[in-house]
Amino acid sequence: MTLEKILSDFKKIVSVDAFSGGRDGKVFFLSHYHSDHRPGLYEGWNKGQIVCSDLTGKFLRKLCKINGESVLTADENCWYDCFSDFEFCTHDANHCPGAYMFLFKYKHKKILHTGDFRLNKSIEKWLIQNKPYDYVIADDTYYSAKGIYDFPSQESCIKKAVRIACANKDKEIFIGIYTLGKEKLLCAVSEALSCPIYVPDKMRKCFKIQDLKYITSDKKITNIYAYGMGYFSSEWFFFNPDNHVVIIPTGWQGTFSYNEHYHYIPYSEHCSSNEFKRFLDIVLPAYVYGHVSKLMLAR
């Protein structure tokens, strides 16, 4: 049987990060809880069973009101037999909290779906142990043959954020965040200054489910505030005094930079260009499809 035919049959029974068109016998997999990876998933959705991590399962049950019986949580690095000629395994994706990569074995072929991920030593070891691969669907968010987005490690970015925060500890410190993600950076800043971080109500739901002790709803007990990226418009400082500093952690910045009040830090939870090239070296000679670019990257 050709790989093309096997992939066609595979897509009839498995859906990863897509939740429309449920039908009997189809199993849904959710790599993580970011909204762009759960199209078609709405409050009370009941078209099948969803396989995910324990934390992502909590988000589904508490935020999407998905029936608990529809959520199947899988342990990391365990193989699960679903039915004849089909099994799967998971690994932490080093993305946002609860994010998984999925490795499927179907009709003697290996199909890897990375979800969103950032390559690290643990993932490299797991990928090498499970070689070879036949087909890979990969997060190529920052992939560029020219290496444009070759940003530094998460660790060095976190250290830079901590140094900026400590140098401005007597000012009001603002940090750009998402509703899910950037937790490692926030935790490090909070620990360094021995101070909780304020997060507004509408963004605090995922933080509460994670039971993160350094998050507070009381602005009066802290001088560190985390808001969504869109909060910090170019006009923001016209309406705020000068005793503020803003830290914007985003991989799209590419490098460290500073613009009067803004500190841009290339902190990312996706692979840099060069990390993705290293990922390709590991998984080749598999067919590799970029789920962001929608391009076949290798064959």
Secondary structure, 3 states (H helix, E strand, C coil): CCHHHHHHHHHHHEEECCCCCCCCCCEEECCCCCHHHCCCCCCCCCCCEEEECHHHHHHHHHHCCCCHHHEEECCCCCCEEEECCEEEEEEECCCCCCCEEEEEEECCEEEEECCCCCCCHHHHHHHHHCCCCCEEEECCCCCCCCCCCCCCCHHHHHHHHHHHHHHCCCCEEEEEECCCCCHHHHHHHHHHHCCCEECCHHHCHHHHHHCCCCEECCHHHCCEEEEEHHHCCCCHHHHCCCCEEEEEECHHHCCCEEECCEEEECCCCCCCHHHHHHHHHHHCCCEEEECCCCEEEEC
